[in-house]
Amino acid sequence: MLYHLLAPLAKQHILFNLFNYITFRAAGATVTALVVAFVFGPGIIRMLRDRHVGQVIRAEGPASHAGKRGTPTMGGLIIILGTVVPTLLWARLDSRYVVVAVAATLWMGAIGFIDDYLKIVRGKSQGLVARWKLVGQISFGFALGIFLVNWPLAANLPAASTQVPLFKYELLVFWPWAYVLFVTFVVTGSSNAVNLTDGLDGLATGLTAIVAGAFAVFAYVFARLDWTKYLGLYFLPGAQELTIFCGALAGAALGFLWFNAHPAQVFMGDTGALAIGGALGTVAIMLKAEFLLLIAGGVFAAETVSVLLQTGVYRWHKKRRGKEYADAHKVFRMAPLHHHFEKLGWAEPQVVMRFYILGVLCAAIALATLKVR
């Protein structure tokens, strides 16, 4: 909105020319997101506490988490507010990249909100029935895939395609319906990956800031014709507006981390986790950088794989040799992966900080692939 109001005034006052620079607007969005989180965060937390919107702790969870019961949840509202408002203020509102990214955040956040609401109303940990949550995620991914196939954002590239890391000008091209399924898988997988990672104070929040920061760089680079020529990447005109969205998401995550750091005053809940995952997956799809999301979000991926591996092996052993054998031969002491290290005796802040370090490493590797081609 500020771009549309102030950039045209650059001819009269040179100061307003700043709004033509994507770096200035991205920095403005990041700072605004922090301010929004700091200003509105305490009020939202107080509202959640007054309404007794407290966290429900799983009976099978670590014993050390019992003290978290009753901590306000649904704090993802702070992240959504801190992402959407700065994006609408600083980004170009005529950008389809921005419209789709905001729609993904709100859609997935709504699914998470319903899930959290049902948890609190029912007083049970399962919330929204898993299959209905999955239907909501798949429906958005399916709709996004169809939209991108029929109205591609980058007219210079095949609609049903994605870039392959480590190779210059290398595209993986899909059949249209295969691409729709691929997009659905990425969006659903990304949203669930963040949700599974959100199990320790500040863990998913800090990792979100790291991955969003990396994708802000990707969006900026992919939209620069000179840089894409130099690096052997495909040029995505207009994608620079996603730099603003990713900056806002990173700022909102850091602002929320102020309240979510150990010991947490509030949890993001599915409201925040599904919104973040859906947003990151959608941004990666629009930038044709799904494989870079897998690398940059390596910790999210590892958490998801740990759950799939634990569940798959457990069921296989249980079917062949019974429950007692399956209980004695688990792959991890507990899944997701962060709980495994808690069971090994690591303190919660220690697990979180070490996962941050791994998250920075994964993001650095993803950024390095731009040059290593």
C-alpha positions in Angstrom: 0.0 0.0 0.0 2.8 2.4 0.9 4.4 1.7 -2.5 1.2 2.7 -4.4 0.8 5.8 -2.3 4.3 7.2 -2.0 6.4 5.8 -4.9 4.6 8.1 -7.5 5.7 11.1 -5.4 9.4 10.4 -6.2 9.3 12.9 -9.0 8.4 15.7 -6.6 10.5 14.5 -3.6 13.6 12.3 -4.1 13.1 10.8 -0.6 10.1 8.9 -1.9 12.3 7.1 -4.4 13.3 4.8 -1.6 10.0 3.0 -2.1 11.1 1.9 -5.5 13.9 -0.1 -3.9 12.9 -3.7 -2.9 15.7 -3.8 -0.2 14.2 -0.7 1.5 10.7 -2.1 1.5 11.8 -5.5 2.7 13.7 -4.0 5.6 10.7 -1.9 6.4 8.4 -4.9 6.4 10.8 -6.8 8.7 11.0 -4.0 11.2 7.2 -3.4 11.0 6.6 -7.1 11.7 8.8 -6.9 14.8 6.9 -3.8 16.0 3.5 -5.4 15.3 4.5 -8.5 17.3 5.9 -6.4 20.2 2.9 -4.1 20.3 0.0 -6.5 19.9 1.7 -9.6 21.3 1.1 -8.9 25.0 -2.6 -8.0 24.4 -3.2 -11.2 22.4 -1.5 -13.3 25.1 -3.5 -11.6 27.8 -6.7 -12.2 25.8 -5.9 -15.9 25.4 -5.1 -16.2 29.1 -8.3 -14.5 30.2 -10.3 -16.9 27.9 -8.4 -19.9 29.4 -7.1 -20.9 25.9 -4.4 -23.1 27.5 -2.2 -25.8 26.0 -3.3 -29.4 26.2 -0.4 -31.7 26.9 -0.4 -35.2 25.4 -0.4 -38.0 28.0 2.4 -39.8 26.1 4.6 -36.7 26.0 7.8 -36.1 28.0 7.2 -35.8 31.8 9.1 -32.5 31.8 6.4 -30.9 29.6 3.7 -31.4 32.3 4.5 -27.9 33.6 3.5 -26.4 30.2 -0.1 -27.3 30.7 -2.3 -24.3 30.7 0.2 -22.0 28.9 -1.8 -19.8 26.4 -1.8 -21.3 22.9 -3.1 -20.1 19.5 -0.3 -17.5 19.7 0.2 -18.0 16.0 -2.3 -15.2 15.6 0.6 -12.9 16.5 2.7 -14.4 13.6 -0.1 -14.2 11.1 -0.8 -10.5 12.1 2.9 -9.7 12.0 3.3 -11.2 8.6 0.1 -10.1 6.8 -0.1 -6.5 7.9 3.5 -5.5 7.0 3.2 -7.3 3.7 0.1 -5.4 2.8 1.8 -2.2 3.9 5.1 -2.6 2.1 4.5 -4.9 -0.9 2.9 -4.1 -4.2 -0.7 -5.2 -3.9 -1.0 -5.9 -7.6 1.6 -8.7 -7.4 0.1 -12.1 -7.8 3.1 -13.5 -5.9 2.0 -11.5 -2.8 -1.7 -12.3 -3.1 -1.0 -16.1 -3.3 1.4 -16.0 -0.4 -1.0 -14.1 1.8 -3.9 -16.4 0.8 -1.8 -19.4 1.7 -1.0 -18.0 5.2 -4.6 -17.2 5.9 -6.0 -20.4 4.6 -3.6 -22.7 6.5 -3.9 -20.4 9.6 -7.7 -20.9 9.5 -7.3 -24.7 9.5 -4.9 -24.5 12.4 -7.3 -22.1 14.2 -10.2 -24.5 13.9 -7.9 -27.3 15.2 -6.7 -25.3 18.2 -10.3 -24.2 19.0 -11.6 -27.7 19.0 -8.7 -28.8 21.3 -9.6 -26.2 23.8 -13.4 -26.7 23.6 -13.2 -30.5 23.8 -10.2 -30.4 26.3 -8.6 -33.2 24.3 -5.3 -33.2 22.5 -6.5 -34.5 19.1 -8.4 -31.4 18.1 -9.6 -31.4 14.5 -9.9 -34.9 13.1 -6.7 -35.6 11.2 -8.4 -36.5 8.0 -10.4 -33.3 7.9 -7.2 -31.3 8.6 -5.6 -33.1 5.8 -8.5 -32.4 3.5 -8.1 -28.7 4.2 -4.4 -28.8 3.4 -4.8 -30.9 0.3 -7.6 -28.7 -1.1 -5.4 -25.6 -1.0 -2.5 -27.4 -2.5 -4.7 -28.8 -5.3 -6.2 -25.4 -6.0 -2.8 -23.8 -6.0 -1.4 -26.4 -8.4 -4.4 -25.9 -10.8 -4.0 -22.1 -10.6 -0.2 -22.2 -11.4 -0.8 -24.6 -14.3 -3.5 -22.4 -15.9 -2.2 -19.0 -15.0 1.6 -19.3 -14.6 3.4 -16.6 -12.7 6.5 -16.8 -14.8 5.5 -16.6 -18.5 9.1 -17.4 -19.6 9.1 -20.9 -18.0 7.0 -24.0 -18.4 4.2 -23.7 -15.9 4.6 -27.3 -14.6 8.3 -27.2 -13.8 10.8 -26.6 -11.0 14.5 -25.7 -10.9 17.1 -28.3 -10.0 19.8 -27.2 -7.6 23.5 -27.6 -8.6 22.8 -27.4 -12.3 22.7 -24.4 -14.6 19.4 -23.7 -16.3 18.1 -27.2 -15.4 14.4 -27.7 -15.1 12.4 -30.7 -14.0 9.3 -30.6 -16.1 6.1 -32.4 -15.1 2.9 -33.5 -16.8 0.3 -30.9 -15.7 -1.6 -33.2 -13.4 1.6 -34.7 -11.9 2.7 -31.1 -11.1 -0.7 -30.4 -9.4 0.0 -33.5 -7.2 3.6 -32.4 -6.6 2.4 -28.9 -5.5 -0.2 -30.5 -3.2 2.5 -32.7 -1.7 4.9 -29.8 -1.1 2.3 -27.6 0.6 0.9 -30.4 2.7 4.3 -31.8 3.7 5.6 -28.3 4.5 2.7 -27.4 6.8 2.9 -30.7 8.6 6.6 -30.5 9.0 6.5 -27.2 10.8 3.7 -28.5 12.9 5.7 -31.6 14.0 8.7 -29.5 14.8 6.7 -27.2 17.1 7.2 -29.2 20.2 9.8 -27.2 22.2 9.9 -23.6 23.4 11.1 -21.4 20.5 12.2 -24.3 18.2 9.9 -23.9 15.2 9.8 -20.1 15.7 13.6 -19.7 15.4 13.9 -22.1 12.5 11.1 -20.3 10.7 13.1 -17.0 10.9 16.1 -18.8 9.5 14.3 -20.4 6.5 12.3 -17.3 5.8 15.5 -15.2 5.8 17.1 -17.6 3.3 14.0 -17.4 1.0 14.0 -13.7 1.1 17.5 -13.9 -0.5 16.3 -16.4 -3.1 13.3 -14.2 -4.0 15.6 -11.2 -4.5 18.2 -13.1 -6.5 15.7 -14.9 -8.8 14.1 -11.6 -9.7 17.4 -9.9 -10.7 18.1 -10.5 -14.4 21.8 -9.7 -14.1 22.3 -12.0 -11.1 20.4 -14.9 -12.7 22.5 -14.6 -15.8 25.7 -14.7 -13.7 24.6 -17.6 -11.5 22.9 -19.7 -14.3 19.4 -19.4 -12.8 16.1 -18.8 -14.4 14.8 -15.2 -14.2 11.4 -14.8 -12.4 10.1 -11.3 -13.1 8.1 -9.9 -10.3 9.2 -12.4 -7.7 11.1 -9.7 -5.8 7.9 -8.9 -4.0 8.2 -12.2 -2.1 11.4 -10.7 -0.5 9.0 -8.4 1.4 6.7 -11.3 2.4 9.6 -13.4 3.6 11.1 -10.5 5.5 7.8 -9.9 7.2 7.5 -13.6 8.1 11.1 -13.6 9.5 10.4 -10.5 11.5 7.1 -11.8 12.8 8.8 -15.1 13.9 11.5 -13.2 15.7 8.9 -10.9 17.4 7.0 -14.0 18.5 10.2 -15.6 19.7 10.4 -12.8 22.3 7.4 -14.4 24.0 7.9 -18.0 22.9 11.5 -18.4 24.1 12.1 -20.8 27.1 10.2 -20.6 29.4 7.4 -19.8 26.9 4.7 -17.3 27.7 2.7 -18.5 24.7 2.7 -21.3 22.1 1.9 -20.8 18.4 -0.3 -23.8 18.2 -1.5 -25.2 14.9 -2.7 -21.7 14.1 0.8 -20.6 13.6 2.5 -23.8 12.6 0.2 -24.6 9.7 0.2 -21.0 8.6 4.0 -20.9 8.6 4.4 -24.2 6.8 1.8 -23.4 4.2 3.4 -20.0 3.6 7.0 -21.4 3.2 5.8 -24.2 0.9 3.8 -21.8 -1.3 6.7 -19.4 -1.5 9.1 -22.2 -2.5 6.6 -23.4 -5.2 6.2 -19.9 -6.7 10.0 -19.5 -6.8 10.3 -23.0 -8.3 12.7 -23.7 -5.5 11.0 -26.7 -3.8 14.2 -28.6 -3.5 15.9 -25.6 -1.9 13.2 -25.6 0.7 14.1 -29.3 1.4 17.7 -28.2 2.0 17.1 -24.9 3.8 14.4 -26.5 6.0 16.6 -29.6 6.6 15.7 -29.6 10.3 12.0 -29.6 9.5 12.5 -32.4 7.1 14.5 -34.4 9.6 11.7 -34.0 12.2 9.2 -35.3 9.7 11.3 -38.3 8.6 11.8 -39.2 12.3 8.1 -39.5 12.8 7.5 -41.4 9.6 10.4 -43.8 10.4 9.3 -44.3 14.0 5.7 -45.0 13.0 6.5 -47.2 10.1 9.0 -49.4 11.9 6.8 -49.6 15.0 3.8 -50.8 13.0 5.9 -53.3 11.0 7.4 -54.9 14.2 4.0 -54.9 15.9 2.3 -56.7 13.0 5.1 -59.3 12.8 6.1 -59.9 16.4 3.6 -58.1 18.7 3.4 -54.9 20.7 6.0 -55.8 23.3 8.7 -56.4 20.7 7.7 -53.2 18.9 8.0 -51.2 22.1 11.4 -52.6 22.8 12.8 -51.9 19.2 11.8 -48.4 18.5 14.1 -46.4 16.2 14.1 -43.4 18.5 13.3 -43.1 22.2 10.5 -40.8 21.2 9.5 -39.0 18.0 9.6 -36.3 16.7 13.4 -36.1 16.8 13.7 -33.3 19.4 12.0 -35.5 22.0 14.5 -38.2 21.3 17.3 -35.9 22.5 15.3 -34.8 25.5 15.0 -38.5 26.4 18.8 -38.7 26.1 19.1 -36.1 28.8 19.6 -32.9 26.8 17.9 -29.9 28.4 15.2 -28.2 26.3 17.2 -25.0 25.6 20.2 -27.1 24.6 18.2 -29.0 22.1 16.7 -25.8 20.7 20.0 -24.0 20.4 21.7 -26.9 18.7 18.8 -27.3 16.2 19.2 -23.6 15.5 22.8 -24.2 14.6 21.8 -27.0 12.3 19.1 -24.8 10.8 21.7 -22.1 10.0 24.0 -24.7 8.5 21.1 -26.0 6.3 20.3 -22.5 5.1 23.9 -21.8 4.4 24.2 -24.9 2.2 21.0 -24.0 0.4 22.4 -20.5 -0.3 25.7 -22.0 -1.4 23.9 -24.0 -4.2 23.3 -20.7 -6.0 27.0 -20.5 -6.7 27.9 -24.2 -6.8 26.5 -25.0 -10.3 
